[in-house]
Amino acid sequence: RTKYNKSRNKVFETKENSGDGVIRPNLQNKISAALEAIKGVPGVDSNRLAAMGWCLGGHCILEMSRMNNINPNNGMNAMITFHGVF
């Protein structure tokens, strides 16, 4: 459990950003890397993406929606969260 908590705390580390409030740069970097990997899969239309998350995944969707407000041209058309941890 200690190793998990250490990793989780690193991913969810926050930083104040003047225009965007509190951001989670480590989590945003992981989400961005995942999006780029998905966009590179043959047959994926990178302009028609959607994401759904539950619990911790829901938290990632909330963070992705914040990223989408910063960069609305990332291809995300729908984001659904169930019980997103905030």
N, C-alpha and C positions, 0 to 999 in steps of 0.2 A: 504494500500500500504506500509506503514512503517513496518508492521509486516513481510510482504513478503520480502521486501528489507533486513531486518535484517537476516532472515533465509537464503536468497540467498547468502548474503555476507559471512555468516558462512560456507556454503557448498563450496563456491568458494574461500575460503581463501587459499592463496598460501604460499609455503615454498621453500626456496632454498635447492636443494639437489645436492651435489657435482658432482655426475656422471650423473644425469638425468636432470639437469637444474631445472626449476621451476616446482614443482609438487603441486597438490591439494589433500592433504591427507584426508580431510573430504569427498570429492567427491569420491575418490578412495575407501574409506572404505564402502560407501553406494553402490557403484558398485559391490564391492567384495561380500557384503552381498546378493545383488540381484542375483548374479551369483550362489552363493552357494545354495540359495533357489530354483532357477530354476533347478539346478543339482539334487536336492533332490526330484523332482516331478517324480512319477512313470511313466515309459515309455520314459523319456527323456534320450537320448544318450549324456552323458556329454562330449564325444569326438567329437561331431558334432554340435557345437553351432554356431549361427550367430546372429548378432544384427543390427538393423536399427534405426536411430533416425533423427528427423527433428527439426530444430531450437535449443531449449535448449537441447532436446534429442540428437541432432547432436553433440552438445558440449560434452555430456557424451560419445558418441561414439569416439570422438577424444581423450578424456582422457583414454578410455578403450584401444584404440590402443597404447597409450603410456604405459599403464600397460602391454599390450601384449608383447611389446618389452622387458620389464623387466622380464616377466614370460611367455615365449612362450608356455608353457605346460598347459595353463588354459582351453583348449578345444575350443577356438574361431577359427573358420575357415574363417569367413567372417564378415566384419564390413562395413556398408554403412551409410554415413552421407549426409543429404540434408540441406544446409544452416546452417551448424554448427556455432554457436556463438563462437567466440574465443576471 
